[in-house]
């Protein structure tokens, strides 16, 4: 034994490296057949797989230019990071964008910008920008709700996001008076950190699920009664990433905590069907909406990605006939979002946000129903110029998902579906989550929202308006194609936005944030 130990001890470090590489080569050639490259090119073939794994990061920092990367380019991410950190988010020496490119947005500035009179709310608080409409007011819900922020967090569930990320987001919205949509994973303790909440459920009915997997009104009533932070209920019909497709939550991912929050069994696969069990037709959907509103007193809305319009038209006709219906409608873009999906769905199923929203808005505008509904846009709208376009098209609020993730540290590694998010945002790894400093990240999300609202107001004032709800479709111009290089939104989408009732920001300031805190806060 001693001679062997002496021999092993005499091997230099580089000798051990050669032995390790020899073992890897033997394994590649004789003991694995799954990977052709590593079999045919032992040892060095592994470099191919390693380089492929870090491809997004390599392209992000060394290959792609500042404006070409998708889904968010370096300039867009940099603006969010700087805004969240309250750093200089300006550009120098002119724009890097090709301003003649297809779909480039132009906001038409007024000859003389809007000037705030003495004592205007935005002089005291430049971040003050509430929704001009009250959700649930038309249908006389017992607990109507005016969002105190026109930018809020979109549906992202605990389970897809980490506990630390959800906690930071909820604490962040409390600091800037926004709301936080729970996503379809149920209401977790991490959603109850002081921020207003929109409770969202899909076909799995997580959090309000009966033992047989159906929707439980009794559980929803208890949930709302025990959690006054819930200001509204949203029924997910579909999402932009994979509309019309169900999913399976593997039993291996269902911890005791997730099982308790979602109302499922530990270690057992859970199916989220592609369609709802609680309703199977538009009249049944309308009946469920009214039942939830009656039982809880809360405003109730629906969320969907847009494709065919026949059922939306049926819904609008029933709303016009009955005087009832959803209090808010969230339109998701087919560009996808935080939800993982097959490329065939993410790339091709449902319309992009601008096409989808314009199609649905026209349906309700044709029937004179737009004043009854708060329209919420969700689809890469977390930038002031894009938000201006959305408001000009008829949006009353916007929800952001990936932009909110970036404000708390997401680096667009595009591995959300692997549980290996390096920033600790989209993972259940305890180790990776430890990288999130919750108090710091909550401050950054709040600051991103505040900076967004401040810059959006500045663009609004430049266009001659006091509030973004006053934008019309003729205030925004897009590059279209070579036949007519640019045109107003009205000419492109063939409808007119209905004017939103609005007196003044002071009037909104004097109102109460219905269902919650006062709207106006001191500048912080």
C-alpha positions as CSV (number, residue, x, y, z in Angstrom):
1,X,0.0,0.0,0.0
2,X,2.8,2.4,0.9
3,X,4.5,2.2,-2.5
4,X,1.2,3.0,-4.1
5,X,0.6,6.0,-1.9
6,X,4.1,7.1,-2.5
7,X,3.6,6.9,-6.2
8,X,0.3,8.8,-6.1
9,X,2.0,11.4,-3.9
10,X,4.7,11.9,-6.4
11,X,2.3,12.8,-9.2
12,X,2.5,16.6,-9.9
13,X,-0.7,18.7,-10.1
14,X,-0.6,18.7,-13.9
15,X,-0.4,15.0,-13.9
16,X,-3.7,14.8,-12.1
17,X,-5.2,17.1,-14.7
18,X,-4.0,14.8,-17.4
19,X,-5.5,11.8,-15.6
20,X,-8.8,13.6,-15.2
21,X,-8.9,14.5,-18.9
22,X,-8.1,10.9,-19.8
23,X,-11.0,9.7,-17.7
24,X,-13.3,12.2,-19.4
25,X,-12.1,11.1,-22.8
26,X,-12.7,7.4,-22.0
27,X,-16.1,8.2,-20.7
28,X,-16.9,10.3,-23.8
29,X,-15.8,7.6,-26.2
30,X,-16.9,4.4,-24.5
31,X,-19.6,5.1,-21.9
32,X,-22.0,7.7,-23.4
33,X,-23.8,7.8,-26.7
34,X,-26.2,10.7,-26.0
35,X,-24.0,13.5,-27.3
36,X,-22.4,13.0,-30.7
37,X,-20.1,16.0,-30.5
38,X,-18.4,14.9,-27.2
39,X,-18.2,11.3,-28.5
40,X,-16.5,12.4,-31.8
41,X,-14.4,15.1,-30.2
42,X,-13.7,13.9,-26.6
43,X,-13.0,16.5,-23.9
44,X,-12.9,19.5,-26.3
45,X,-16.5,18.8,-27.4
46,X,-17.6,19.8,-23.9
47,X,-16.6,23.4,-24.7
48,X,-19.4,23.6,-27.3
49,X,-22.0,22.8,-24.7
50,X,-20.5,25.2,-22.2
51,X,-20.3,28.0,-24.7
52,X,-23.9,27.4,-25.8
53,X,-25.0,27.6,-22.2
54,X,-23.6,31.1,-21.8
55,X,-24.6,32.2,-25.3
56,X,-27.3,34.7,-24.1
57,X,-24.8,36.4,-21.8
58,X,-22.0,36.5,-24.4
59,X,-24.4,38.0,-27.0
60,X,-25.8,40.4,-24.4
61,X,-22.5,42.0,-23.5
62,X,-20.0,41.3,-26.4
63,X,-21.9,40.6,-29.6
64,X,-25.2,42.4,-29.9
65,X,-25.2,46.2,-30.3
66,X,-27.1,48.5,-27.9
67,X,-30.4,48.4,-29.8
68,X,-30.8,45.0,-31.6
69,X,-31.1,42.5,-28.7
70,X,-34.5,40.9,-27.9
71,X,-36.7,40.8,-25.9
72,X,-35.2,43.9,-24.3
73,X,-32.1,45.5,-25.7
74,X,-29.1,46.9,-23.7
75,X,-30.4,50.5,-23.8
76,X,-33.8,49.5,-22.5
77,X,-32.3,47.4,-19.7
78,X,-29.8,50.1,-18.9
79,X,-32.6,52.7,-18.6
80,X,-34.5,50.5,-16.1
81,X,-31.4,49.7,-14.1
82,X,-30.4,53.4,-13.9
83,X,-34.0,54.5,-13.1
84,X,-34.3,51.9,-10.3
85,X,-31.0,53.0,-8.8
86,X,-31.8,56.7,-9.2
87,X,-28.8,57.2,-11.3
88,X,-28.3,59.3,-14.5
89,X,-30.6,57.6,-17.1
90,X,-30.0,60.2,-19.8
91,X,-28.3,59.7,-23.2
92,X,-25.8,62.1,-24.8
93,X,-24.9,63.0,-28.3
94,X,-28.4,62.2,-29.8
95,X,-30.4,59.0,-30.2
96,X,-28.8,55.7,-31.3
97,X,-32.1,54.5,-32.7
98,X,-32.9,54.4,-36.4
99,X,-35.8,56.9,-36.2
100,X,-37.0,55.9,-39.7
101,X,-37.3,52.2,-38.8
102,X,-40.6,50.4,-38.9
103,X,-42.9,50.9,-35.9
104,X,-40.7,53.7,-34.4
105,X,-42.9,55.8,-32.1
106,X,-43.2,59.6,-32.3
107,X,-45.0,61.6,-29.6
108,X,-46.2,64.9,-31.0
109,X,-45.2,67.7,-28.8
110,X,-47.3,70.8,-28.4
111,X,-46.0,74.2,-29.5
112,X,-46.3,75.3,-25.9
113,X,-46.1,72.6,-23.2
114,X,-48.5,72.3,-20.4
115,X,-47.5,74.5,-17.5
116,X,-48.4,73.5,-14.0
117,X,-50.2,76.2,-12.0
118,X,-49.1,77.2,-8.6
119,X,-50.1,74.6,-6.0
120,X,-50.4,71.8,-8.6
121,X,-50.1,68.3,-7.0
122,X,-47.1,67.4,-9.2
123,X,-45.1,70.4,-7.9
124,X,-45.3,68.9,-4.4
125,X,-44.9,65.3,-5.7
126,X,-43.5,64.8,-9.2
127,X,-44.3,61.1,-9.0
128,X,-48.1,61.5,-8.4
129,X,-49.9,59.8,-11.2
130,X,-53.1,57.8,-10.4
131,X,-55.5,56.2,-12.7
132,X,-58.2,58.5,-14.0
133,X,-60.9,55.9,-13.7
134,X,-62.2,54.0,-10.6
135,X,-62.4,50.3,-11.1
136,X,-65.9,49.0,-10.2
137,X,-67.6,52.4,-10.1
138,X,-69.9,51.9,-13.0
139,X,-71.2,48.5,-11.8
140,X,-71.5,50.0,-8.3
141,X,-69.3,47.4,-6.5
142,X,-69.3,47.7,-2.8
143,X,-65.5,48.1,-2.7
144,X,-64.5,50.2,-5.8
145,X,-60.8,50.8,-6.3
146,X,-58.9,53.6,-7.9
147,X,-55.3,52.5,-8.6
148,X,-53.0,55.2,-7.1
149,X,-50.4,54.4,-9.9
150,X,-50.8,54.0,-13.6
151,X,-48.0,51.5,-13.6
152,X,-48.3,48.3,-11.6
153,X,-46.9,44.7,-11.3
154,X,-48.3,42.2,-13.7
155,X,-49.4,38.6,-12.9
156,X,-46.3,36.6,-11.7
157,X,-46.8,33.9,-9.2
158,X,-44.8,32.7,-6.2
159,X,-43.4,29.5,-7.5
160,X,-42.3,30.9,-10.9
161,X,-40.7,33.7,-8.9
162,X,-38.7,33.3,-5.7
163,X,-40.0,34.2,-2.2
164,X,-37.3,36.9,-2.0
165,X,-38.4,38.4,-5.4
166,X,-42.1,38.4,-4.5
167,X,-41.4,40.0,-1.1
168,X,-39.2,42.7,-2.6
169,X,-41.9,43.5,-5.2
170,X,-44.7,43.7,-2.7
171,X,-42.7,45.9,-0.4
172,X,-41.7,48.0,-3.4
173,X,-45.3,48.6,-4.5
174,X,-46.2,49.6,-1.0
175,X,-43.5,52.3,-1.1
176,X,-44.7,53.8,-4.3
177,X,-48.5,53.2,-4.0
178,X,-48.9,50.7,-6.9
179,X,-50.6,47.3,-6.8
180,X,-49.2,43.8,-7.2
181,X,-51.0,41.1,-9.2
182,X,-50.5,37.7,-7.5
183,X,-50.3,35.6,-10.7
184,X,-52.1,32.3,-10.7
185,X,-50.1,30.6,-7.9
186,X,-52.3,31.8,-5.1
187,X,-51.8,34.5,-2.4
188,X,-48.6,33.7,-0.6
189,X,-47.2,35.3,2.6
190,X,-44.8,37.1,0.4
191,X,-47.6,39.0,-1.3
192,X,-48.8,40.3,2.0
193,X,-46.0,42.8,2.8
194,X,-48.1,45.9,2.8
195,X,-48.8,46.5,-0.9
196,X,-52.2,46.4,-2.6
197,X,-53.0,43.1,-4.3
198,X,-55.1,42.0,-7.3
199,X,-55.8,38.3,-6.7
200,X,-55.5,36.4,-10.0
201,X,-56.6,32.9,-10.7
202,X,-56.5,30.6,-13.8
203,X,-57.7,27.2,-14.8
204,X,-55.9,25.5,-11.8
205,X,-57.8,27.7,-9.3
206,X,-54.7,27.7,-7.0
207,X,-55.5,29.3,-3.7
208,X,-59.3,29.0,-4.2
209,X,-59.3,25.3,-5.3
210,X,-61.6,22.6,-4.1
211,X,-60.4,19.1,-3.4
212,X,-61.6,17.9,-6.8
213,X,-59.8,20.8,-8.6
214,X,-62.8,23.1,-9.2
215,X,-63.3,26.7,-8.3
216,X,-64.4,27.2,-4.7
217,X,-66.4,30.4,-4.0
218,X,-66.3,29.7,-0.3
219,X,-62.5,29.7,-0.3
220,X,-62.4,32.9,-2.3
221,X,-64.8,34.6,0.2
222,X,-62.6,33.5,3.1
223,X,-59.4,34.6,1.4
224,X,-60.8,38.1,0.7
225,X,-62.3,38.5,4.2
226,X,-59.0,37.5,5.8
227,X,-56.8,39.7,3.5
228,X,-58.0,43.3,3.1
229,X,-54.9,43.9,0.9
230,X,-56.9,42.3,-1.9
231,X,-58.5,45.1,-3.9
232,X,-59.8,43.2,-7.0
233,X,-60.1,39.7,-8.6
234,X,-58.8,38.9,-12.0
235,X,-59.9,35.8,-14.0
236,X,-57.2,34.6,-16.4
237,X,-58.7,33.4,-19.7
238,X,-55.3,33.2,-21.4
239,X,-51.8,34.7,-21.2
240,X,-49.5,36.0,-23.9
241,X,-46.8,33.4,-23.6
242,X,-49.1,30.4,-24.3
243,X,-52.8,31.2,-24.8
244,X,-55.0,28.2,-24.9
245,X,-52.4,25.9,-23.5
246,X,-52.5,24.2,-20.1
247,X,-49.6,23.0,-18.1
248,X,-48.4,20.5,-15.5
249,X,-46.8,21.4,-12.2
250,X,-44.5,18.4,-11.5
251,X,-45.0,16.8,-8.1
252,X,-41.2,17.1,-7.5
253,X,-41.5,20.9,-7.4
254,X,-44.4,21.0,-5.0
255,X,-43.0,21.7,-1.5
256,X,-45.1,21.8,1.6
257,X,-45.2,25.6,1.4
258,X,-46.3,25.7,-2.3
259,X,-48.9,22.9,-1.6
260,X,-50.4,24.9,1.3
261,X,-50.6,28.1,-0.7
262,X,-52.0,26.6,-3.9
263,X,-54.3,24.1,-2.2
264,X,-52.7,21.0,-3.8
265,X,-51.1,17.8,-2.5
266,X,-47.3,17.5,-1.8
267,X,-45.4,15.5,-4.3
268,X,-48.3,14.9,-6.7
269,X,-48.5,16.3,-10.3
270,X,-51.1,19.0,-10.7
271,X,-52.7,19.7,-14.1
272,X,-53.7,23.2,-15.2
273,X,-56.2,22.5,-18.0
274,X,-56.3,24.7,-21.1
275,X,-59.9,25.7,-20.3
276,X,-61.9,26.6,-17.2
277,X,-64.2,24.2,-15.4
278,X,-66.1,27.0,-13.7
279,X,-67.6,28.2,-17.0
280,X,-67.7,27.0,-20.6
281,X,-69.5,29.9,-22.4
282,X,-69.6,33.7,-22.4
283,X,-73.0,33.8,-20.5
284,X,-71.5,31.5,-17.8
285,X,-68.4,33.7,-17.6
286,X,-70.6,36.8,-17.1
287,X,-72.5,34.9,-14.4
288,X,-69.3,34.0,-12.6
289,X,-68.0,37.6,-12.7
290,X,-71.2,38.9,-11.2
291,X,-71.3,36.1,-8.5
292,X,-67.7,36.9,-7.4
293,X,-68.5,40.6,-7.3
294,X,-71.6,40.0,-5.3
295,X,-70.0,37.6,-2.8
296,X,-66.8,39.6,-2.2
297,X,-67.8,43.2,-3.0
298,X,-64.7,43.6,-5.1
299,X,-64.3,44.7,-8.7
300,X,-63.7,41.7,-11.0
301,X,-61.9,41.7,-14.3
302,X,-60.6,39.3,-16.9
303,X,-57.2,38.9,-18.6
304,X,-56.6,37.5,-22.1
305,X,-54.3,37.4,-25.0
306,X,-56.1,38.2,-28.3
307,X,-56.8,36.2,-31.4
308,X,-60.3,35.6,-32.7
309,X,-62.8,38.3,-31.8
310,X,-66.1,36.5,-32.0
311,X,-66.4,35.7,-28.3
312,X,-65.2,39.2,-27.3
313,X,-68.0,40.5,-29.5
314,X,-70.5,38.2,-27.8
315,X,-69.2,39.4,-24.4
316,X,-69.7,43.0,-25.4
317,X,-73.2,42.4,-26.8
318,X,-74.2,40.7,-23.5
319,X,-72.7,43.6,-21.5
320,X,-74.6,46.1,-23.5
321,X,-77.8,44.1,-23.1
322,X,-77.5,43.3,-19.4
323,X,-75.7,46.3,-18.1
324,X,-73.3,43.9,-16.3
325,X,-69.8,42.6,-17.0
326,X,-66.2,42.9,-16.0
327,X,-65.0,46.0,-14.3
328,X,-61.6,45.8,-15.9
329,X,-60.0,44.0,-18.9
330,X,-56.3,43.2,-19.0
331,X,-55.0,42.7,-22.6
332,X,-51.8,40.7,-22.8
333,X,-49.5,40.8,-25.7
334,X,-48.6,37.7,-27.7
335,X,-44.9,38.7,-27.3
336,X,-44.9,36.4,-24.3
337,X,-43.6,37.2,-20.8
338,X,-42.3,35.5,-17.8
339,X,-44.3,32.3,-18.5
340,X,-42.3,29.5,-20.2
341,X,-43.8,28.3,-23.4
342,X,-42.9,26.2,-26.5
343,X,-41.4,28.4,-29.3
344,X,-44.4,27.6,-31.5
345,X,-46.7,29.3,-29.0
346,X,-44.4,32.2,-28.0
347,X,-43.6,33.0,-31.6
348,X,-46.9,32.5,-33.4
349,X,-50.1,32.1,-31.2
350,X,-52.0,35.3,-30.4
351,X,-51.5,38.9,-31.6
352,X,-48.8,41.3,-30.4
353,X,-50.1,43.8,-27.9
354,X,-50.8,46.7,-30.3
355,X,-52.8,44.6,-32.7
356,X,-54.6,42.7,-30.0
357,X,-55.5,45.8,-27.9
358,X,-56.7,47.8,-30.9
359,X,-58.9,45.0,-32.1
360,X,-60.6,44.5,-28.7
361,X,-60.9,48.2,-27.9
362,X,-62.8,48.7,-31.2
363,X,-65.3,45.9,-30.2
364,X,-66.2,47.8,-27.0
365,X,-65.9,51.3,-28.6
366,X,-68.4,50.3,-31.3
367,X,-71.0,49.4,-28.6
368,X,-70.4,52.5,-26.4
369,X,-69.0,50.5,-23.5
370,X,-65.5,51.9,-23.0
371,X,-66.4,54.2,-20.1
372,X,-67.6,51.3,-18.1
373,X,-64.3,49.4,-18.3
374,X,-60.8,50.1,-17.0
375,X,-58.5,48.9,-19.7
376,X,-55.1,47.6,-18.6
377,X,-52.3,47.0,-21.0
378,X,-49.6,44.3,-20.5
379,X,-46.8,43.8,-23.1
380,X,-43.4,45.5,-22.9
381,X,-45.1,48.9,-22.0
382,X,-42.8,49.8,-19.1
383,X,-41.1,52.7,-21.0
384,X,-42.7,56.2,-21.1
385,X,-42.9,56.5,-24.9
386,X,-44.5,53.1,-25.3
387,X,-46.9,53.9,-22.4
388,X,-47.9,57.2,-24.2
389,X,-48.8,55.1,-27.3
390,X,-50.8,52.7,-25.1
391,X,-52.7,55.5,-23.4
392,X,-53.4,57.2,-26.8
393,X,-55.0,53.9,-27.9
394,X,-57.3,53.7,-24.9
395,X,-55.4,52.1,-22.0
396,X,-56.1,53.4,-18.4
397,X,-53.3,51.6,-16.6
398,X,-50.3,49.4,-17.5
399,X,-48.9,46.3,-15.9
400,X,-45.3,45.3,-16.2
401,X,-43.6,41.9,-15.5
402,X,-40.1,41.6,-16.9
403,X,-39.4,45.3,-16.4
404,X,-40.3,44.9,-12.7
405,X,-38.0,41.8,-12.6
406,X,-35.1,43.9,-14.1
407,X,-35.6,46.6,-11.5
408,X,-34.8,44.1,-8.8
409,X,-31.8,42.6,-10.5
410,X,-32.9,40.4,-13.5
411,X,-30.1,40.3,-16.1
412,X,-32.2,38.7,-18.9
413,X,-30.3,35.4,-18.7
414,X,-33.4,33.8,-20.3
415,X,-33.2,30.7,-18.0
416,X,-36.5,31.4,-16.1
417,X,-37.8,27.9,-16.9
418,X,-34.7,26.1,-15.6
419,X,-34.8,27.1,-11.9
420,X,-31.2,28.4,-12.4
421,X,-31.9,32.1,-12.5
422,X,-28.5,33.7,-11.6
423,X,-30.1,36.8,-10.1
424,X,-32.3,34.7,-7.7
425,X,-35.5,36.2,-9.2
426,X,-37.0,33.2,-11.1
427,X,-35.8,30.3,-9.0
428,X,-36.7,28.3,-5.9
429,X,-33.0,27.8,-5.1
430,X,-32.4,29.0,-1.5
431,X,-28.8,29.8,-2.3
432,X,-29.5,31.9,-5.4
433,X,-32.3,33.8,-3.6
434,X,-29.9,34.9,-0.9
435,X,-28.4,37.2,-3.5
436,X,-31.5,39.4,-3.3
437,X,-31.2,42.1,-0.7
438,X,-35.0,42.6,-0.1
439,X,-35.0,46.1,1.4
440,X,-32.6,47.4,-1.2
441,X,-34.4,45.7,-4.1
442,X,-37.8,46.9,-2.9
443,X,-36.5,50.5,-2.9
444,X,-35.2,50.0,-6.5
445,X,-38.6,48.7,-7.7
446,X,-40.3,51.7,-6.1
447,X,-37.8,54.1,-7.6
448,X,-38.2,52.6,-11.1
449,X,-42.0,53.1,-10.8
450,X,-41.5,56.7,-9.5
451,X,-39.0,57.5,-12.2
452,X,-41.3,56.1,-14.9
453,X,-44.2,58.1,-13.7
454,X,-42.2,61.3,-13.5
455,X,-40.8,60.9,-17.0
456,X,-44.2,59.9,-18.4
457,X,-45.7,63.0,-16.9
458,X,-42.9,65.1,-18.5
459,X,-43.8,63.6,-21.9
460,X,-47.5,64.2,-21.2
461,X,-46.8,67.9,-20.4
462,X,-44.6,68.2,-23.5
463,X,-47.7,67.0,-25.5
464,X,-49.7,69.8,-23.9
465,X,-51.7,67.6,-21.5
466,X,-52.0,67.3,-17.7
467,X,-52.7,63.6,-17.4
468,X,-51.9,60.7,-19.9
469,X,-55.6,59.8,-20.1
470,X,-55.9,62.9,-22.3
471,X,-53.7,61.5,-25.1
472,X,-55.6,61.0,-28.3
473,X,-54.7,58.7,-31.2
474,X,-53.6,61.7,-33.3
475,X,-50.9,62.6,-30.7
476,X,-48.8,59.5,-31.6
477,X,-47.3,58.7,-35.0
478,X,-45.7,55.5,-36.1
479,X,-43.5,54.6,-39.0
480,X,-45.5,52.2,-41.1
481,X,-44.1,51.3,-44.5
482,X,-42.9,52.8,-47.8
483,X,-46.4,53.7,-49.0
484,X,-46.9,56.2,-46.3
485,X,-43.8,56.4,-44.1
486,X,-45.6,57.5,-40.9
487,X,-49.1,58.0,-39.8
488,X,-51.3,58.7,-36.8
489,X,-52.6,55.8,-34.8
490,X,-56.2,56.7,-35.8
491,X,-55.3,56.2,-39.5
492,X,-53.5,53.0,-38.8
493,X,-56.0,51.2,-36.5
494,X,-59.2,52.8,-37.8
495,X,-60.9,53.9,-34.6
496,X,-61.1,56.8,-32.3
497,X,-60.3,56.6,-28.6
498,X,-63.2,57.6,-26.5
499,X,-62.4,60.6,-24.2
500,X,-61.8,59.7,-20.6
501,X,-63.7,61.9,-18.1
502,X,-61.1,64.0,-16.4
503,X,-61.2,67.3,-14.6
504,X,-57.8,67.9,-13.2
505,X,-54.9,66.3,-11.2
506,X,-56.1,68.4,-8.3
507,X,-59.4,66.7,-8.5
508,X,-57.7,63.3,-8.3
509,X,-55.6,64.5,-5.5
510,X,-58.7,65.5,-3.5
511,X,-60.2,62.0,-4.1
512,X,-59.6,59.2,-1.8
513,X,-57.7,56.1,-3.0
514,X,-60.8,54.1,-2.8
515,X,-60.3,50.9,-0.8
516,X,-57.0,51.9,0.6
517,X,-54.6,54.8,1.4
518,X,-54.8,58.4,0.3
519,X,-53.5,58.9,-3.2
520,X,-51.1,61.8,-2.7
521,X,-47.9,61.2,-0.7
522,X,-45.1,63.6,0.1
523,X,-42.1,63.4,-2.1
524,X,-39.5,61.0,-0.7
